[in-house]
Amino acid sequence: MAGSWRAWDEVIARLAEHFDVLAVALAGHMDAGELPPGVNLSVDSLTSAVAHDMDAAGVAGAHLVGNSLGGWIALELAKQGRARSVVALSPGGGWEPASREEKRVFTLLRQGHAINRWAAPRARAMMRRSLWRRIMYMRAVAHPERMDPELAADAIVAFARSRTPELLDTERGQGGIRDLDQVKCPVLVAWGQKDRMLPRKRYSKAFQAIPDVQMTVLDGVGHVAMWDNPQLVADTVLKFIASRPAHAASAQH
């Protein structure tokens, strides 16, 4: 939520040595097209938009990898039979309707959107200073001072331009992900050890309902693990796919 596909740049380069990789931009986010007129921005409509992008690329099924909202969408696609496997990094949706967990994360996202809108016009100058990177990314990244300043600035602009408040208005009180027993493919749920946005102990329990699931913790990384350690993320994805040879052998994307 609120990011862009560019957060995956360094992971894509590593995965592309082994697979054809399609990186999609979520509707309502930077670099993405808009939803059809009259369609509200929601997890369901975002999932449909990704499925459309897959169809347009000629991809019936794929190994799906997503972070946060992207992990939630990957699991929704898996329920539709579009996934050969899923690696979900600190996936969103692990809360009950109107729960404290839902209210907490929605409040943080609204505050984050407002702060990033303020910061966007001055993001390049701000992100050249490690202090500002620590302030702006304290919940998303374990080591924001190590972030590339250009990447950090781009992410601020992406958050500011996103339609996050509209998505939150649609999803408020609806609860998180449901019917996880319908996910039939292998799933790895990998949580950042230092995730301060969606702490594992509060937000991971729901995903134990997936029939074929492995749960793991990624050492030393935060909510957006790709920013902290892209090599660890790529290795985690590749190792999981390789552990499922029947699925890996049939994958084209």
C-alpha positions in Angstrom: 0.0 0.0 0.0 1.3 3.5 -1.0 4.5 2.2 -2.6 5.5 1.4 -6.1 6.9 -1.6 -8.0 10.3 0.2 -7.9 10.7 -1.0 -4.3 11.5 -4.4 -5.9 14.3 -3.2 -8.2 17.2 -5.0 -6.6 15.2 -8.2 -5.9 13.9 -8.3 -9.6 17.5 -8.2 -10.9 18.3 -11.3 -8.8 15.1 -13.2 -9.6 15.5 -12.4 -13.3 18.6 -14.7 -13.4 16.2 -17.6 -12.9 12.7 -16.6 -14.0 10.8 -14.3 -16.3 9.7 -11.6 -13.9 6.6 -9.4 -14.3 6.4 -6.4 -11.9 3.0 -4.9 -11.7 2.0 -1.4 -10.5 -1.2 -1.4 -8.3 -4.0 0.8 -9.5 -4.2 4.1 -7.6 -0.5 4.0 -7.1 2.4 5.6 -9.0 3.1 4.3 -12.5 -0.2 2.5 -12.7 -3.3 2.9 -14.7 -6.7 3.8 -13.2 -9.6 1.6 -12.4 -12.6 1.7 -14.7 -15.1 4.5 -14.0 -17.4 3.9 -11.1 -15.1 1.2 -9.6 -14.1 1.9 -6.0 -10.5 1.4 -5.0 -10.5 -1.7 -2.8 -8.5 -4.9 -2.2 -11.0 -6.7 -4.5 -10.6 -4.2 -7.3 -6.9 -4.1 -7.0 -6.8 -7.9 -7.2 -8.9 -7.8 -10.3 -6.5 -5.2 -11.8 -3.5 -7.4 -11.2 -5.3 -10.4 -12.7 -6.0 -8.2 -15.8 -2.3 -7.3 -16.0 -1.4 -11.0 -15.8 -3.9 -11.8 -18.6 -2.5 -9.0 -20.7 1.0 -10.4 -20.3 -0.2 -13.9 -21.2 0.4 -15.3 -17.7 -2.2 -17.7 -16.5 -0.4 -18.7 -13.4 2.8 -17.7 -11.7 4.9 -17.8 -8.5 3.6 -14.7 -6.8 5.6 -12.6 -4.4 4.2 -9.6 -2.5 4.9 -7.4 0.5 2.3 -6.0 2.8 -0.8 -5.2 0.7 0.9 -7.0 -2.2 1.1 -10.1 -0.1 -2.6 -9.9 0.7 -3.3 -9.5 -3.1 -1.1 -12.4 -3.9 -3.1 -14.6 -1.6 -6.4 -13.3 -3.1 -5.1 -14.3 -6.5 -4.1 -17.7 -5.1 -7.7 -18.2 -4.0 -8.6 -17.7 -7.7 -6.2 -20.4 -8.8 -3.7 -17.9 -10.3 -0.7 -18.8 -8.1 1.7 -21.7 -8.4 3.1 -20.6 -5.1 3.1 -17.5 -2.9 5.7 -15.8 -0.9 4.0 -13.2 1.2 6.3 -10.8 3.1 4.7 -9.3 6.2 1.3 -9.6 4.5 -1.5 -7.2 5.3 -5.0 -8.3 6.2 -4.3 -10.1 9.4 -7.0 -8.4 11.5 -10.6 -8.7 12.4 -13.3 -6.1 11.5 -13.1 -2.9 13.6 -10.4 -4.5 15.8 -7.7 -2.6 17.6 -5.2 -4.1 15.1 -7.2 -2.7 12.1 -7.7 0.7 13.7 -4.0 0.9 14.6 -2.7 0.2 11.1 -5.3 2.4 9.4 -4.4 5.3 11.6 -0.7 4.9 10.9 -1.4 4.8 7.2 -3.5 8.0 7.3 -0.9 9.8 9.3 1.8 8.5 7.0 0.0 9.7 3.9 -0.4 13.2 5.4 3.3 13.4 6.4 4.5 12.2 3.0 2.4 14.7 1.2 4.1 17.4 3.3 7.5 15.9 2.6 7.1 15.2 -1.1 8.1 18.6 -2.5 11.3 18.6 -0.4 12.0 14.8 -0.4 15.2 14.9 -2.4 16.9 17.4 -0.1 15.5 15.7 3.0 16.6 12.2 2.1 20.2 13.2 1.6 20.4 13.3 5.4 20.4 10.0 7.3 18.5 11.6 10.2 15.5 12.4 8.0 15.7 8.8 6.5 15.5 7.4 10.1 12.6 9.7 10.9 10.5 9.0 7.8 11.2 5.2 7.6 11.4 4.2 11.3 8.3 1.9 11.0 9.0 0.5 7.5 12.7 -0.3 7.6 15.1 -1.7 10.2 18.0 0.4 9.0 16.7 3.5 7.1 20.0 5.2 7.4 21.4 2.7 4.9 18.7 3.4 2.3 19.8 4.9 -1.0 18.7 8.6 -0.8 17.1 8.5 -4.3 15.1 5.4 -3.5 14.0 6.9 -0.2 12.9 10.1 -2.0 11.0 8.2 -4.7 9.1 6.2 -2.1 8.0 9.4 -0.4 6.6 10.8 -3.7 4.9 7.5 -4.4 3.2 7.5 -1.0 2.1 11.1 -1.4 0.6 10.5 -4.9 -1.2 7.3 -3.9 -4.9 7.1 -3.2 -4.3 5.6 0.2 -7.1 7.5 2.0 -9.7 6.3 -0.6 -8.6 2.7 -0.1 -8.7 3.0 3.6 -12.2 4.5 3.5 -13.4 1.5 1.4 -11.9 -1.1 3.6 -12.6 0.5 7.0 -14.4 -1.9 9.3 -14.5 -4.6 6.7 -11.9 -6.8 8.4 -8.9 -8.3 6.7 -8.3 -11.3 4.6 -10.8 -14.1 4.7 -11.4 -17.7 3.5 -7.7 -18.6 3.6 -8.7 -22.2 3.6 -9.4 -21.7 -0.2 -5.6 -21.1 -0.9 -4.5 -24.4 -2.4 -1.0 -23.7 -3.5 2.1 -23.7 -1.3 2.6 -20.5 0.7 5.5 -19.1 2.6 4.7 -16.3 5.0 7.9 -14.5 5.8 7.8 -11.8 8.5 10.4 -9.2 9.1 12.0 -9.7 12.5 12.0 -6.0 13.1 8.7 -5.1 11.5 7.3 -2.1 13.4 4.4 -1.5 11.0 2.8 -4.9 11.3 4.4 -6.6 14.3 4.5 -10.4 13.8 2.9 -11.3 17.1 -0.1 -9.0 16.4 -0.7 -9.6 12.7 0.5 -13.1 11.6 -1.8 -15.5 13.4 -4.6 -15.4 10.8 -2.2 -16.8 8.1 -1.9 -20.1 10.0 -5.3 -21.0 8.4 -3.7 -21.5 5.0 -3.6 -25.3 4.4 -0.1 -25.6 2.9 1.8 -22.8 4.7 5.2 -22.4 6.1 6.0 -19.5 8.4 9.4 -18.0 8.9 11.1 -14.9 10.2 13.6 -12.9 8.2 16.4 -11.8 10.5 17.4 -8.2 10.8 14.8 -6.7 8.4 11.7 -4.5 8.8 8.3 -4.3 7.2 9.7 -3.6 3.7 12.3 -6.3 3.7 13.3 -5.5 0.1 14.8 -2.2 1.2 16.7 -3.7 4.1 18.1 -6.8 2.5 17.2 -7.6 -1.2 19.6 -10.5 -1.3 17.9 -12.2 1.6 14.5 -11.7 0.0 15.6 -13.1 -3.4 17.3 -16.1 -1.7 14.2 -16.7 0.4 12.0 -16.7 -2.7 14.3 -18.9 -4.8 14.8 -21.4 -2.0 11.1 -21.8 -1.4 10.3 -22.3 -5.1 13.1 -24.8 -5.4 11.7 -26.7 -2.5 8.6 -27.4 -4.5 10.0 -29.0 -7.7 6.7 -30.0 -9.2 5.5 -26.4 -9.1 8.8 -24.9 -10.1 9.1 -27.2 -13.2 5.8 -26.0 -14.6 6.4 -22.3 -13.9 7.1 -19.9 -16.8 6.8 -16.6 -14.9 
